[in-house]
Amino acid sequence: MKLRFKLTIFAIILGMLMIPAYFILQTYGIFQKQTVLSDYALAVDVKGKSYEAWPLINSFAAMDKQEDNRQFYYRIDMSHIQYLFNLAYREYEVKPGGDNPYLEGTVNYEHTDHAYVQTEKKYENANDFRTVLNLYDQDGQVIYSYDNTGKGDKLLVQSIIHQGMSRTSGSGSEAARDPYINITALFRDKLNIDVKLNVDEEHKVVTIRMNKSEAR
């Protein structure tokens, strides 16, 4: 009886310790398949050379941890996603030089008449509406719509934790989750563009390479 009582107490104490441990591990994204690229410089491949991708932001980008068939993700609720379409359609110029010895220069995105990302209000009645983010191709056709809930949609948008980050709300502190769209899948299926990533762990650079998909 005494042994059973001691084991019960031990199990209770262990369970109490596991709760904060689980939260800490979750906050660092241990249990998810993706990682946010805040520890890397984000670059663009142009003719085999890496150029700074700014104003695309590393902390709004993510990739699969597994190297095989690695997917690239970006925050769908951020307007910067427009620049990924500029890259896909080669609406940019490169500017060699700069002070970063690990990059060849910067990318200057062209100002075009194409608005690849637009926000739309969908009214339920005269008072209530929901916000929808629409993504467009170069022909002005909607290629994806997302109800801006801040969560995944069980399709191309996933809720990804920014490792090491937490947010405080009325109910306490929780891991920082944000909606990221799978750019690799979206561009492959809708724009016929292959998106590949080259990860240079030594120099902490992730380079985005976009090319027309080969005929299937």
Legacy VTK file of the C-alpha trace (Angstrom):
# vtk DataFile Version 3.0
C-alpha trace
ASCII
DATASET POLYDATA
POINTS 216 float
0.000 0.000 0.000
2.813 2.378 0.932
4.606 1.612 -2.332
1.458 2.304 -4.344
0.972 5.601 -2.498
4.568 6.637 -3.182
4.225 5.742 -6.857
1.028 7.785 -7.080
2.718 10.821 -5.524
5.687 10.384 -7.861
3.382 10.188 -10.890
1.558 13.364 -9.829
4.814 15.270 -9.340
6.175 13.989 -12.652
2.981 15.044 -14.414
3.213 18.527 -12.911
6.796 18.836 -14.142
5.917 17.559 -17.614
3.383 20.331 -18.276
5.895 23.238 -18.274
8.464 21.025 -20.020
5.981 20.304 -22.821
5.193 24.017 -23.174
8.889 24.894 -23.418
9.522 22.194 -26.031
6.434 23.285 -27.980
7.565 26.922 -27.882
10.820 25.861 -29.530
8.944 24.007 -32.264
10.319 20.605 -31.302
7.108 18.816 -32.280
6.578 20.431 -35.697
8.052 19.554 -39.083
8.918 23.135 -40.073
11.324 25.775 -38.806
11.102 29.560 -39.178
14.172 31.031 -40.893
14.944 33.748 -38.342
18.462 32.325 -37.853
19.312 32.608 -41.559
19.763 35.355 -44.117
17.143 35.034 -46.870
18.512 35.257 -50.403
17.453 34.844 -54.039
19.318 32.806 -56.636
20.058 34.718 -59.842
22.239 32.834 -62.340
23.824 30.768 -59.597
24.601 33.679 -57.267
22.829 34.649 -54.051
21.369 38.142 -53.642
19.685 39.592 -50.572
15.913 39.028 -50.769
14.841 42.045 -48.666
12.098 43.254 -48.184
11.220 39.565 -47.892
11.858 38.900 -44.206
13.501 35.803 -42.777
11.260 35.666 -39.697
8.192 35.506 -41.978
9.626 32.564 -43.940
9.840 28.880 -43.014
11.006 25.576 -44.452
10.699 21.873 -43.744
13.295 20.470 -41.374
13.653 17.383 -43.563
15.847 17.924 -46.621
13.983 15.510 -48.898
11.428 17.393 -51.006
11.853 20.431 -48.739
8.957 22.902 -48.955
9.119 26.695 -48.582
6.490 28.657 -46.626
5.719 32.336 -46.107
3.350 34.268 -43.849
0.169 34.664 -45.875
-1.050 37.524 -43.694
1.936 39.706 -44.633
1.973 41.908 -47.738
5.600 40.935 -48.419
4.285 37.813 -50.142
3.793 40.097 -53.174
7.562 40.003 -53.740
7.536 36.228 -54.121
5.269 36.685 -57.127
7.703 39.294 -58.479
10.446 36.686 -58.199
8.326 34.033 -59.912
7.585 36.352 -62.845
11.159 37.747 -62.866
9.970 41.271 -62.181
13.208 42.457 -60.623
16.746 43.617 -61.280
19.896 42.824 -59.353
22.236 45.386 -57.863
25.733 43.965 -57.305
27.769 44.992 -54.302
26.901 45.827 -50.732
28.544 45.303 -47.370
27.599 41.628 -46.848
30.550 39.500 -48.022
28.379 36.372 -48.215
25.921 37.833 -50.738
26.527 39.184 -54.235
24.266 42.198 -53.817
20.580 43.028 -53.542
17.392 42.561 -55.551
15.406 45.586 -56.708
11.789 44.607 -57.278
10.019 46.295 -60.163
6.866 48.309 -59.596
4.185 46.712 -61.749
0.462 47.153 -62.237
-0.114 43.636 -60.934
-1.547 43.414 -57.418
-0.877 39.791 -56.590
-2.233 40.078 -53.042
-5.536 41.773 -52.247
-7.792 41.937 -49.207
-11.543 41.587 -49.566
-14.383 41.981 -47.087
-17.060 39.296 -47.274
-20.213 40.596 -45.609
-22.422 38.122 -43.763
-24.981 40.856 -43.139
-25.029 44.659 -42.922
-22.899 44.610 -39.780
-20.691 41.510 -39.828
-17.969 40.599 -42.284
-14.926 38.380 -42.573
-11.627 39.294 -44.189
-10.428 37.190 -47.109
-6.940 37.338 -48.620
-6.911 36.628 -52.348
-3.779 35.695 -54.295
-3.743 36.398 -58.043
-1.659 35.273 -60.985
-0.308 37.584 -63.694
-3.573 37.301 -65.639
-5.590 38.573 -62.692
-7.115 35.192 -61.879
-7.574 34.192 -58.243
-5.320 31.228 -57.504
-5.936 30.992 -53.766
-8.246 32.487 -51.143
-7.714 32.417 -47.401
-10.080 33.443 -44.630
-7.813 35.595 -42.485
-8.387 33.728 -39.237
-4.726 33.636 -38.224
-4.879 29.833 -38.315
-4.267 27.044 -40.798
-7.003 26.140 -43.270
-6.187 22.403 -43.628
-5.227 23.048 -47.266
-2.058 24.979 -48.166
-1.953 27.181 -45.062
-0.386 25.742 -41.934
-0.099 27.106 -38.422
3.645 27.207 -37.727
5.331 28.060 -34.440
8.141 30.604 -34.501
10.640 28.664 -32.418
11.675 30.354 -29.198
8.843 32.900 -29.399
5.756 33.122 -27.208
2.824 35.509 -26.906
0.886 36.650 -23.888
-2.886 36.812 -24.035
-5.676 37.070 -21.514
-5.467 33.334 -20.886
-1.691 33.356 -20.327
1.406 32.701 -22.407
1.420 30.463 -25.472
3.681 29.536 -28.375
3.739 32.111 -31.192
1.739 30.501 -34.019
1.131 32.183 -37.370
-0.396 31.159 -40.721
2.165 30.226 -43.390
1.211 29.227 -46.926
3.115 26.501 -48.748
4.707 28.551 -51.534
6.351 25.489 -53.088
3.011 23.739 -53.618
1.114 26.905 -54.612
3.599 28.042 -57.260
4.059 24.526 -58.637
0.341 23.859 -59.015
-0.878 27.336 -60.011
2.055 29.128 -61.678
4.019 26.169 -63.052
7.055 27.372 -61.093
9.434 25.098 -59.189
10.639 26.551 -55.891
13.821 25.059 -54.454
15.875 26.012 -51.412
19.623 25.872 -50.971
20.582 25.851 -47.294
24.116 26.952 -46.439
24.465 26.027 -42.780
28.049 27.249 -42.546
27.245 30.803 -43.635
23.624 30.798 -42.428
22.037 31.588 -45.796
18.868 30.117 -47.296
18.665 30.856 -51.014
15.381 30.677 -52.940
15.628 29.400 -56.504
12.643 29.655 -58.863
12.447 28.177 -62.347
9.774 27.166 -64.809
8.630 23.625 -64.146
9.659 21.015 -66.661
6.850 19.630 -68.792
5.055 16.794 -67.037
LINES 1 217
216 0 1 2 3 4 5 6 7 8 9 10 11 12 13 14 15 16 17 18 19 20 21 22 23 24 25 26 27 28 29 30 31 32 33 34 35 36 37 38 39 40 41 42 43 44 45 46 47 48 49 50 51 52 53 54 55 56 57 58 59 60 61 62 63 64 65 66 67 68 69 70 71 72 73 74 75 76 77 78 79 80 81 82 83 84 85 86 87 88 89 90 91 92 93 94 95 96 97 98 99 100 101 102 103 104 105 106 107 108 109 110 111 112 113 114 115 116 117 118 119 120 121 122 123 124 125 126 127 128 129 130 131 132 133 134 135 136 137 138 139 140 141 142 143 144 145 146 147 148 149 150 151 152 153 154 155 156 157 158 159 160 161 162 163 164 165 166 167 168 169 170 171 172 173 174 175 176 177 178 179 180 181 182 183 184 185 186 187 188 189 190 191 192 193 194 195 196 197 198 199 200 201 202 203 204 205 206 207 208 209 210 211 212 213 214 215
